[in-house]
Amino acid sequence: MWAGLAQVALVLAALAVVYRPFGDYMARVYTRADHSRAESAVYRVTGVDPRSEQNWGTYAFGVLGLSLVGVVALYLLQRLQPLLPLDFGRGAVEPAMAFNTAVSFVTNTNWQSYVPEEVMGHTVQAVGLTVQNFVSAAVGLAVAMALVRGFVRVGTDRLGNFWVDLVRGTIRILLPVAFVFALVLIATGVTMSLRGGVTVDGQTIAQAPTASQEAIKVLGTNGGGVFNANSAHPFENPNAWSNLVQVFLILLIPVCLTRTFGTMVGERRQGHVLLGVMGALWSAMLALIWAAEAAGTRPLEGKELRFGIAGSSLFANTTTGTSTGAVNSTHDSYTGLGGGGALLNMLLGEMTPGGVGTGLYSMLVMAVIAVFLAGLMVGRTPEYLGKKLGRKEVTAAAVSILAVPTVLLVGAGVAAALPGTADALANDGPHGLSEVLYAYASASNNNGSAFAGITATGDWFQASLGVCMAVGRFVPMIAVLALAGSLAAQRGAPVTAGTLPTTGPLFASLLGGVVVLVAALAFVPALALGPIAEAML
């Protein structure tokens, strides 16, 4: 137990050290007016005018247009794999799987219904999947910054330039941090090779340029593994130190973005409130998962001995509390409460602390709902950060939080009713329903982790999960950008005696309660039939 607590303390201490400098650095990245030589070169090649700014509709068009091009390009790369170098004879990826994978990586989900070392060559991995790991994370950052500008700006319809935000997030944040930590991961024992594999005693052991892909996999809260065992594979995650580095990288940007938010709005206590709520929920879920696994009848089942219960629980809680989806243990083998905790993390909307960019803007949407509910209680027009929250703002926030539950429950309900689904499950009863719920929660919330008890290679699962990924990613993004545009157009409301303070423990409690309440209202019936019923049995 003490060794496990020391691991948690090390991660939290490392985050505390970098929180202020890195958070302020990201604020400078998105507010400074100058452009580096590398950025200027990209703008010249692509024909982008970095001085022009966009309204929310144009910004959203850029997000959707880039993502559509990404899906098509990644699909074609997989289908044309036999023509590419370093394919090692792995052949073309079949159409349904190629579609699912393309949508998965473009939406930052990284759901993998295939065995990477058997299906993907190095070119598709590096040129297709790894590039999307950078781009999808940068898109999430860009949308979050657009929403922050919506709170900051007054009387304008301009939210910045999507292409500038995309380039800056990639070149100034993701690339340098991923480069440094790829070297750190190599030092901890993560492999790095362009060879297709090594034959030992007649058995071929797959190899890959693992460290370079592993760094952005966790930093960008992507999660797609180079090997099928993901972060349980010794080439991806060889020991306890590499495990802690990966947990730190997963949390780094989502946690520090709360400091970025506070700096950009000119009141850092606003960011501290968001961080406090995220941290409280993350800690509570870690305690639940860890306690459930420690008390299980087979506590080490499905876990690597080099990580143990503590390292596995810490990783499982972190990866499902963000939109990462990497796993270092088999969640399907967890206890009812342990697996249910990982599932509930995703159902909370993955804002504890959430993915790169997505966690911040999801929590801000919840803050809008919390302030609106508080305004209803006292009969006053709600205000947040000097902006009134009227019909348009609340409608956009409601669409953002309702999109994922809708597509998740519809998809899981239809799948559970199909006669062929039972054949795709490793278990029946409540655990089997949990496997279905977990798959659609993972896809709809753009997490990508798998319960490992469901075979999702059939055409129905490939197509329906792909649709869930796209809806779960882009409908909330469009709603968030519409909210940002509406906020930026306002002139601002002065603080009065009736203004709800949003920097103290009272508002933090209200915000945390709203996060839990929204998830409870939407998902408790489904959870009662799955993990809760299993735990009681």
Protein Blocks (a to p, Z undefined) as FASTA:
>chain_A
ZZmmmmmmmmmmmmmmmmmmmmmmmmmmmmcmbdcfklmmmmmmnopafkbccdfklmmm
mmmmmmmmmmmmmmmmmmmmmmpghklonopadfklmmmmmmmmmnonopafbdfklmpc
fklmmmmmmmmmmmmmmmmmmmmmmmmmmmmpghiabebjfklmmmmmmmmmmmmmmmmm
mmmmmmnopacdfbfbdceehiacddddfklmmmmmmmnonopafbfnlmmbfklmmbfk
lmmmmmmmmmmmmmmmmmmmmmmnopaklmmmmmmmmmmmmmmmmmmmmmmmmmpmblmg
oiafklommlmmmmmmmmmmmcnopacbdfklpcfklmmmmmmmmmnopaagbpehjlmm
mmmmmmmmmmmmmmmmnopacdeehiacdfklmmmmmmmmmmmmmmmmmmmmmmmmpmkl
mmmpcbecjllmmmmmmmmmmmmnonopaehlacckbfklmmmmmmmmmmmmmmmmmmmm
mmmmmmmmpgbjaddfklccfkbfklmmmmmmmmmmmmmmmmmmmmmmmmmmmmmZZ
